[in-house]
Amino acid sequence: MVYHSSFVDDEGITKACGCPLLPLKSHIKGPAPVSHQETDIVDEAITFFRANVFFRNFDIKSSADKLLIYLTFYINVALKRLEGCRTLAGGTKAIINLGLEDVPVPGEAGFPFAGLFPLPQSDEEAELFRNYLKQIREETSGRLLGVAYRPNGTPNKWWIAFAKRKFMNIIVPQH
């Protein structure tokens, strides 16, 4: 059974490309509002990742599930980059390089879920969604390093091993 997002109530939440711009527990600058809840969508994505990555199909029950799918794929990409990094310092460098890459939005080459998200209706909506994805990717990367590496800086094999999985049968590009 796929784990779905608990953030089903998106009333009053700004949306871009059919995706809610959910609040984050983050100090990273971006369009996401600050969350004062105990958990946010990034916590859910990391918590559910090791179960959800095994599924080829994902039944969408709320618009927050689209964000959960995107983050699950992003975590898979990030773990693929961390796979060869033997230290936390090396992993941090790999994650920073991943964060510097362009973030495509629906309708652009390289966006992994073309049919899942509607195309932006304007350049402003595309830029808002791009900035939100950048912010949430950066926040996810920072938290992922905390679970993918042990306190002594060595890789956590129980996380890095999931780099070999293909989420929804999507092949992660090699870099």
Secondary structure as a PSIPRED ss2 file (coil, helix, strand):
# PSIPRED VFORMAT (PSIPRED V4.0)

   1 M C   1.000  0.000  0.000
   2 V C   1.000  0.000  0.000
   3 Y C   1.000  0.000  0.000
   4 H C   1.000  0.000  0.000
   5 S C   1.000  0.000  0.000
   6 S C   1.000  0.000  0.000
   7 F C   1.000  0.000  0.000
   8 V C   1.000  0.000  0.000
   9 D C   1.000  0.000  0.000
  10 D C   1.000  0.000  0.000
  11 E C   1.000  0.000  0.000
  12 G C   1.000  0.000  0.000
  13 I C   1.000  0.000  0.000
  14 T C   1.000  0.000  0.000
  15 K E   0.000  0.000  1.000
  16 A E   0.000  0.000  1.000
  17 C C   1.000  0.000  0.000
  18 G C   1.000  0.000  0.000
  19 C E   0.000  0.000  1.000
  20 P E   0.000  0.000  1.000
  21 L C   1.000  0.000  0.000
  22 L C   1.000  0.000  0.000
  23 P C   1.000  0.000  0.000
  24 L E   0.000  0.000  1.000
  25 K C   1.000  0.000  0.000
  26 S C   1.000  0.000  0.000
  27 H C   1.000  0.000  0.000
  28 I C   1.000  0.000  0.000
  29 K C   1.000  0.000  0.000
  30 G C   1.000  0.000  0.000
  31 P C   1.000  0.000  0.000
  32 A C   1.000  0.000  0.000
  33 P C   1.000  0.000  0.000
  34 V E   0.000  0.000  1.000
  35 S C   1.000  0.000  0.000
  36 H C   1.000  0.000  0.000
  37 Q C   1.000  0.000  0.000
  38 E C   1.000  0.000  0.000
  39 T C   1.000  0.000  0.000
  40 D C   1.000  0.000  0.000
  41 I H   0.000  1.000  0.000
  42 V H   0.000  1.000  0.000
  43 D H   0.000  1.000  0.000
  44 E H   0.000  1.000  0.000
  45 A H   0.000  1.000  0.000
  46 I H   0.000  1.000  0.000
  47 T H   0.000  1.000  0.000
  48 F H   0.000  1.000  0.000
  49 F H   0.000  1.000  0.000
  50 R H   0.000  1.000  0.000
  51 A H   0.000  1.000  0.000
  52 N H   0.000  1.000  0.000
  53 V C   1.000  0.000  0.000
  54 F C   1.000  0.000  0.000
  55 F C   1.000  0.000  0.000
  56 R C   1.000  0.000  0.000
  57 N C   1.000  0.000  0.000
  58 F C   1.000  0.000  0.000
  59 D C   1.000  0.000  0.000
  60 I C   1.000  0.000  0.000
  61 K C   1.000  0.000  0.000
  62 S C   1.000  0.000  0.000
  63 S H   0.000  1.000  0.000
  64 A H   0.000  1.000  0.000
  65 D H   0.000  1.000  0.000
  66 K H   0.000  1.000  0.000
  67 L H   0.000  1.000  0.000
  68 L H   0.000  1.000  0.000
  69 I H   0.000  1.000  0.000
  70 Y H   0.000  1.000  0.000
  71 L H   0.000  1.000  0.000
  72 T H   0.000  1.000  0.000
  73 F H   0.000  1.000  0.000
  74 Y H   0.000  1.000  0.000
  75 I H   0.000  1.000  0.000
  76 N H   0.000  1.000  0.000
  77 V H   0.000  1.000  0.000
  78 A H   0.000  1.000  0.000
  79 L H   0.000  1.000  0.000
  80 K H   0.000  1.000  0.000
  81 R H   0.000  1.000  0.000
  82 L H   0.000  1.000  0.000
  83 E C   1.000  0.000  0.000
  84 G C   1.000  0.000  0.000
  85 C C   1.000  0.000  0.000
  86 R C   1.000  0.000  0.000
  87 T C   1.000  0.000  0.000
  88 L H   0.000  1.000  0.000
  89 A H   0.000  1.000  0.000
  90 G H   0.000  1.000  0.000
  91 G H   0.000  1.000  0.000
  92 T H   0.000  1.000  0.000
  93 K H   0.000  1.000  0.000
  94 A H   0.000  1.000  0.000
  95 I H   0.000  1.000  0.000
  96 I H   0.000  1.000  0.000
  97 N H   0.000  1.000  0.000
  98 L H   0.000  1.000  0.000
  99 G H   0.000  1.000  0.000
 100 L C   1.000  0.000  0.000
 101 E C   1.000  0.000  0.000
 102 D C   1.000  0.000  0.000
 103 V C   1.000  0.000  0.000
 104 P C   1.000  0.000  0.000
 105 V C   1.000  0.000  0.000
 106 P C   1.000  0.000  0.000
 107 G C   1.000  0.000  0.000
 108 E C   1.000  0.000  0.000
 109 A C   1.000  0.000  0.000
 110 G C   1.000  0.000  0.000
 111 F C   1.000  0.000  0.000
 112 P C   1.000  0.000  0.000
 113 F C   1.000  0.000  0.000
 114 A C   1.000  0.000  0.000
 115 G C   1.000  0.000  0.000
 116 L C   1.000  0.000  0.000
 117 F C   1.000  0.000  0.000
 118 P C   1.000  0.000  0.000
 119 L C   1.000  0.000  0.000
 120 P C   1.000  0.000  0.000
 121 Q C   1.000  0.000  0.000
 122 S C   1.000  0.000  0.000
 123 D H   0.000  1.000  0.000
 124 E H   0.000  1.000  0.000
 125 E H   0.000  1.000  0.000
 126 A H   0.000  1.000  0.000
 127 E H   0.000  1.000  0.000
 128 L H   0.000  1.000  0.000
 129 F H   0.000  1.000  0.000
 130 R H   0.000  1.000  0.000
 131 N H   0.000  1.000  0.000
 132 Y H   0.000  1.000  0.000
 133 L H   0.000  1.000  0.000
 134 K H   0.000  1.000  0.000
 135 Q H   0.000  1.000  0.000
 136 I H   0.000  1.000  0.000
 137 R H   0.000  1.000  0.000
 138 E H   0.000  1.000  0.000
 139 E H   0.000  1.000  0.000
 140 T H   0.000  1.000  0.000
 141 S H   0.000  1.000  0.000
 142 G H   0.000  1.000  0.000
 143 R H   0.000  1.000  0.000
 144 L H   0.000  1.000  0.000
 145 L H   0.000  1.000  0.000
 146 G H   0.000  1.000  0.000
 147 V H   0.000  1.000  0.000
 148 A H   0.000  1.000  0.000
 149 Y E   0.000  0.000  1.000
 150 R C   1.000  0.000  0.000
 151 P C   1.000  0.000  0.000
 152 N C   1.000  0.000  0.000
 153 G C   1.000  0.000  0.000
 154 T C   1.000  0.000  0.000
 155 P E   0.000  0.000  1.000
 156 N C   1.000  0.000  0.000
 157 K H   0.000  1.000  0.000
 158 W H   0.000  1.000  0.000
 159 W H   0.000  1.000  0.000
 160 I H   0.000  1.000  0.000
 161 A H   0.000  1.000  0.000
 162 F H   0.000  1.000  0.000
 163 A H   0.000  1.000  0.000
 164 K H   0.000  1.000  0.000
 165 R C   1.000  0.000  0.000
 166 K C   1.000  0.000  0.000
 167 F H   0.000  1.000  0.000
 168 M H   0.000  1.000  0.000
 169 N H   0.000  1.000  0.000
 170 I C   1.000  0.000  0.000
 171 I C   1.000  0.000  0.000
 172 V C   1.000  0.000  0.000
 173 P C   1.000  0.000  0.000
 174 Q C   1.000  0.000  0.000
 175 H C   1.000  0.000  0.000
